[in-house]
Amino acid sequence: MSSHDAVLDTAPDPAAPADRRRWIALAIVMTAAFMDLVDVTIVNIAIPSIEHDLGASFGAIQWITAGYALAFAAGLITGGRLGDIYGRRRLFLVGITGFTIASALCGFAAGPEMLVASRLLQGAMAAMMVPQVLAIIHVTFPAHERGKVFGMFGAIVGLGAVSGPLLGALLTQWNLFGLEWRPIFLINLPVGVAGVILGRKFIAESRAEKALRLDLVGVALVTTGLLMLVYPLTRGRELDWPLWGHLCMAASPLVFAVFVAYEKRKTRKDGSPLVELSLFRVKSFAAGIAVQLTFGVVLGIFFLVWTLYMQIGLGWSPLKAGLTGVPFSIAVSLAAGLSVQKLVPRFGRKVLQAGALTMAAGLLLYIWEAGRYGTDIQSWQMIAPLVIMGLGMGLIVAPLTDAVLSDVPREHAGSASGLINTTGQMGNALGLGLVSVVFFGVIDEKPLTSQGAVGRAFADAFQGSLWWVVAVLAVIFAVMFALPARPKQHLEGADASGEGVGAGTEEQELVLTR
């Protein structure tokens, strides 16, 4: 997992003051990152339209989102390592080409099975593309420019968080050329083609001088363990919870145990494991990984059930649902900027814990409102709980990586940040799988004899799911006590020393803002 441990690059320095091509390269990789981020957030809002048009089951709907997250999580480490070995420009171009092709396959999907398979391919290609974005920025710009560049990158991330759901709502609502939800994927085609053409011309090649070998066995083991856990959760409800599903879930910890044993052997053999296990001896890092995993579960559950609640339970249009989420996205962006610049330097770990409590308070208010107003609830009544939740989330997502990396040895910071990203995506996939239990499990117990009954059932399931999310946030709050009281600020110092930690930090913000 040490894909960024060695960052001595063989490329010439393209960031000389006279070389203005680096700004074109920056625009290209930022556009690709924006496309990936929007493609994740844009899908949630279109899910009811996809379900209606393709006749997709709720299990297939879960896989349209969980499949992407799972493929992205499984491929992140591999993508970063391949970029170090074979060249970041080359892997970026492979990733954006594959992502564009997968987007076309999604847009022209003839059925739910084809859409799920195309989303898996899209997630795998994003995992090839996204790790190269921050690495390319890191080797293209000198240390004194990176602060400004990463600030611009953060603004793009915030813009993607706000615009994704709204763009998805508009494209679905407009029903361009009678294509209904399909333009949310097809819009990637002209952007991707332009990225490939311009990327070949303007992005300089770079690779790590001492890149380690790719641990294919480790990749296979960790992916198998994840599939054995997530697949039965996602499909179990539809198949009436078969015995093989329970056996797979019970056996998944054994696969992870084999993975750990293999990684120890791999470390002793050639020093190139997929995961640097020594990191888990650092208490703050181990606790931070636990926070990251469980926070990913929170996000995976909430965003899917929220979309289903508004569009199927309440019968709202995609545009109305998308506009309802705008205050939440704005609140996340504002709190994220404030937490890093002003609050964490002064209050340290307490900011993250305040974020968990604030987010839980917003959820409790949302539960109360959903119960109080039932299916008559209006968008304006959701503003208060969504803003409170958004502020809480912003206080967590931006400073979390620095808190987790605070006590990690500098030489392992790249590995650690990559593992943080991967763990967050794993948690997201797990949360999406758990929707079968915490949301659809409630709906299955209720007779859906009329639209009113459907609305009441979805409202009850939504409230029940939020109680689960509140419980997970309580666990997160407790685990945060193991984080350093005063997290170190890695971003600029790491960049200056060429360790690549800043890239990991910003990539974490990119992934979590999804």
N, C-alpha and C positions, 0 to 999 in steps of 0.2 A: 504493500500500500504506500510505497515511498515514491510515488510518481513525481513529487515535487521536491524530494529531498536534495537532489543534485540539480542546481539551477544554473550551472555554468554553461552558457549556450554557445554553440558554434557559429551562430549567425553574426555577420558584421553588425555594428551598431547603426541601425537605420534612423536613430533619433537625433542625429546631428541637427543643429539649429537650421541649416539650410535645407534639410529634407522635409518638405511639407507633405509628402506622400503619407507620412505617418498619420495625419489627421483623416485622410481618406480611409486608410486601413482601420482607424478607430471607428469611423462612421459605419463601415461594413460590419465589423464584429458586434458593435452595439445594436445594429439593426437586426442581426441574427439572434442575439440574446433577447431582444424585445419580441421578436417573432415567436421564439420558444415560450417565453413567459406568457404572452397573450394567448397562445394556443392552449395552454393549460387552463387559464381562467375563463377563456371564451367558451369552452365546452360545457361547463356546468350549467350555464344559463340556457343552453340549447337542448339539454337532456330530455325534457318532456316532449319537445318536438321530434327528436330522434326516436323516442319510444313510440310515439303515435305513428310516425311515418313508416318505420321499419317493422313495427309490431314486435319490438324487442322486449324480452322479459326483463324483470328488475335485476336478475343476475347478470344478464348481458350489459345492462346499463352500468352496473357496478364495475364490470370489467373494462368498459370503455374508459373509465377514469382510473381504476386501480391498475389495469394492465399497463397504461402509460407510466404510472408512478413506479411500478415494479420493474419494468424494463429500464427505466431511467436510473433507478437506484442500483440495479445489478450492473449496469454498464458504466457508471461514473468513474469508478476506480480504473477499470480497464481502459476507458477513453483517455483519461489523463496519462496513464502509463504508455499507451500507444503513441500519443502525441510526443512524449519525451523521446521515445525510441525512433519513430519513423518521421518525425517532423510535425510541428503544430499546424503549419499552414496546410500541409497535405491532409491531416486528419480533419481539420476544420472544413476543407473543401469536400472531403468524403461525407462528413456529417451533414453539411447543409444540402448537398446533393441528395443524399438519402432521405433527409427530412422533407425535402420538396416532393420527391417521388411518393413518399408515404402519405403526405398531405393530399396529393392527387388521388391516391387509392382510397383514402378516407372519404374524400368528396364525392367519388363515384361509386362508393360501396353499394352493392346490390342487396345486401342483407346484414343483419347484426353480426354474423360470424365474420364476414369480410371486414366489417368496421373494427371489430375487436382485434383481429389479426393485424390490420393496418395501423391501429393505435400502438400495438406492441412494437411494430417496426419503427414507428415514429418516435417512441420513447427511447429505443435503442440508438437511433441515429442522433437524437438530441444529446444522448450521453457521450457520443463521439464529438459533438460540436461544442457543447457548453464548456467543458473543462479547458478547451483551447482558447476561449475568449479572453479570460483573465490572464492566461499565460502569454498570449500574444501581446496584450497590453503591457504586461510586465517587461517583456524583452524589447518592446518597440519604443517605450518612453523612458527617459532618464529619471533617476530618483526624484529630482527636484520638480518634475512635472506630474508625477503620479498622483499626488494629493488632489490636484485639480481634476485630473482625468477620472479618478475614482469617485470624486464628487459628482461629476457629470454622469457617471455610470449609475450612481445611486438615484439620481433624478430620473433616468430612463426606467429604472426598476420601479420607482414610485408611479411613474406615468403608466407603465404596463399594468400595475395592480389596479389602477383606477379605470383605465380605458378598456381592459379586456372584457369584463362583464358587460359594459355598456355597448361596446362594439358587437359582441355576440348577440345582445338583445336587438340591436338595430338590424343586423344582417338577417336574423331569424324573422323579425317582425316584417321587414320589407319584402321578404319572399321573392328575392330577385330572380327573374326569369322562371318563376314557379319552382325554384330549387329548394325552397324552404330552408333547412338548416345547413345545407351543403356549402354555401359560400363561406362559412366560418373556417373551413379547411382550404377551399379553393383560392382564398385571398392570399395564401402563402405562396402560390405558384409564381406570380411575377416578381415578388420580393426575393424568393429563393433563387430564381434564375439570374436576377441582377446580382445577387450576392456571390454566386459562383463565378460569373464573368469578371466582376470587379475584383473579387478576392484573388483570382489567379494573377491579376496584373499588379495589385497594389500591396498585398500582404507579403512581407519578407519571411523566408523560411527560417526556422530555428528548431533546435532540439537540445536535449540535455546531454552534456558531455559524458556523463557516467550513468546513463539510464540503466536501471536494473532490468532483469528479464521478467517477462509477463508470467504470472502464476496462474496458469490455466486451470489447474486442479482446484486451487482455492476459489476461483471464480465459479466453477461448476458446483462445488460443494455449497457455497453460500447461496447461490441461486436456487439450488435444489431445496435447501432448507426453507427458504422463503416461500417457494411455491407449495411445498407440503403444508405450510401453515396458512397461507392466504387463499389458495384455490379452494380447499374444502369450506372455508368460512364463506366465501363468495357464492359457491354453488350449492352448499349444503341445504339451504332452505328449499330451493327448487326441487332437489332430489330427495326430500324428506329425510335429511340427515342420515345418509347411509353409513354402514359400519366402516367402510374403507376410509371415509372422511375423518372419522374419529381416530382411526389407526394412524393416518397420515399426520394429523395434528399432534398426536402423542409421540410419534417418532421424530418429528422435526427437531426437538432439542437434542436428540442423539446425533442427528446429522451435524448440527452446530458444534457438538462436542468433538466429533471426528474432525471437523474443520479446524477447531482450536489445536487439537493434537497435531494435525498436519502442518499448521502454520509454525508451531514450535520446532518441528523437525525441519521444515524449510528454512527457518532462521539459522539453525545450526549448520545446515548443509551448505547453503550458498548466500545467506544473508539477504535474500530477496523475497520475503513473504508478501502476501497480498495485504495483510494487516500487521502493523507493528504492535505486537501484544504487550511489549514493555510499557506502552502508553497507559495501560489500564492499572499499572501500579501507582500512577499519579491520581490521588483521591479526587481532586477537583475535575480531572478529565473524565474519570469513570462516572462521576455524578453528572457531569455535563452531558455525556452520551445518553445517560438515562433520561435526563430532562429532554434532550433532543428527540429521542424515540417517542416518549409519551406525548410531547407537544405535537409531533407529527400525527399521532393518533387523534388528538383533539381536532386538528385541522381537517384530517380525512373524514371524520364523522360529521363535523358541523357543516361544512360547505355543501356536501351532497344532500343531507337531510333538509337543510335550509332551502335549497333550490326546489326539491320535491314538495316541500310544505307550501311554498308560495305559489308554484305554478300548477300543481295537481290538487293539493289540499284546498287552497284558497281560490283556485281558478284564475290566477292573474296571468296577464300576457307576459311574454319574455321581456318586453320593454319596461313594463311596470316593475317587474322583479329586478331588472338590471339597474334601473334608476334608484330603487330602494336601497341597493347596496353601495351607492356612491358615498354617502356619509361615512360608512364603515371604512372604505378604502382611504378616504382623505384623512380620517382620524389616525389610521395606521401610519401613514406617511409622516404626518406632523409629529406624532409621538416618537417615531423612530429617530427622526432628526434631532429632536429635543433631548432624547435620552442619551445619545452618544456625545453630543456637544456640551450639554450643560449638566445633566443629572448624574450620570454614572461617575464622572470625575469627582463629584462632591459626595455622593451617597453610596457609591459602590453597589454591592450585591443587593441592597435593599430595593433598588430600582426594579430589578427583575422580579423580586418577590412582590413588590407593589403591583407590578404588571399582572402577575398571576391572580392576585386578589381582586384587582380592578376588572379583569376579564370575567372572573367568576361572578362578580357583582352584576355586570351587564347581562350575563346569562340568567341569573336569578330574576332580574327585572323582566327579561324576555319571557321566561317561564310564566311569571305572574300575568303579564299582559296577554300571552296566548291563552291562558286559562280564563282571564277576566273578560276578554272581548270575543273569544271563540273565532268563528269564521267571519265575523264582521270586522275584524281588526283592519286598520288602514295603514298605508305606508308611513304617514306622518307619526303614527303612534309607535312605530318601530325605530324612529330616529334616535331616541334617547338610549335604549339598550344597545343599539348598534354602535353609536359613538363611544359609549363607555367600553364596550368590548374592543373596539378598534384602538382606543387609547391604551388599553391593557396589553393588547397584542404588540403594538408598536414598542412598548417599554421592554418587551422580551426579545423580539426577533433581532433588533439591531445590535444590542450589546452582548448577546448570548455567546457568540463565537470568541470574543476577547476574554470573556469570563472562563470559558472552557479551556482556552489555550494558555491561560495565565501562567500556570505552573509547568507547562510542557517544555522540555528542553528545546532550544531553538532549532537544533538540527532535525528534529522530528515534527516541526510545526506544519510543514506541507502535508505530511502524512496524516496528521491529526485533523487538519481542516477538511481534507478529503473524506475522512471517516465520518466527520460531523455531517457533511452534506449527505453522504450515503445513508446514514442512520436516520436522518430526517425524512428522506424519501421512503425508507423502509417503514417507518412509523405511519406515514401517510397511506401507503398501500394497506397496511394492517388495519388502520382506521376505516378505510373504505370497505374492507372485507367485513369488519364488525358491524357495518350498517345493517347487514342481514339479521343480526341478532337484536340490536338495540332499537332499530326502527321498524323493519318489516316484521319482526317477531310480534310487535304490538298490533300491527295492522291485521295480521293473519287471525288474530283472536276476535276480530270484530266483523259483523255482517255488513258488507258493502252493497246495500240494496238500492241506494239512491245517491245522487250527487251530494246531498246534505250529509248522508252517512259517511261518504268518502271524505268529505271535508273534516268532519268531527274525528274520524279515525286518524287522518294525517296530522291533525292538530294535537291529538293525544300522543301519537308516536313521536312527534317533534318535541313535545315537552319531556317525554320520557328520555329521549336521546340527550337532551340538554342536561338532564340530571346526571347522566353518565359522564358528560363532558366536565361538569362541575366537580365530580368526584376525582377525575383524572387531574384536574388543575390543583385540587387540594394535595394530591400526591406530589405534583411538580413543585408546589410551594415548599413542602417539607424537604424534598431532595435538594432544593436550592441552598439549604443551609451548608451543604458540603462544598459549595463554590467558594472561591476566595472572597473575603470581605471587600477587598479593593483590587478588582481585576486590573492587570497591566494593560496598557494601550499598545497593541502590537503594530498597528497599521503602518505608521510612518517609519518607525525604527526598523521594522523588518524589511521594508522596502529598501531603505537606505543601505542595509547590509547585504541585500541580494538574496534574502532567504525565501522570498515569495509568500510570506505570511499574509501580507496585505491582500494578495490575490485570493488567498483562501478565505479571508474575512469577507471580502466583497462577494465572492461566489456564494458564501453562506447566505448573505442577504438576498442575493438573487433567488436562490432556491427556496428560501423560507417565505419570501413575499408571495409565492405562488398561492 
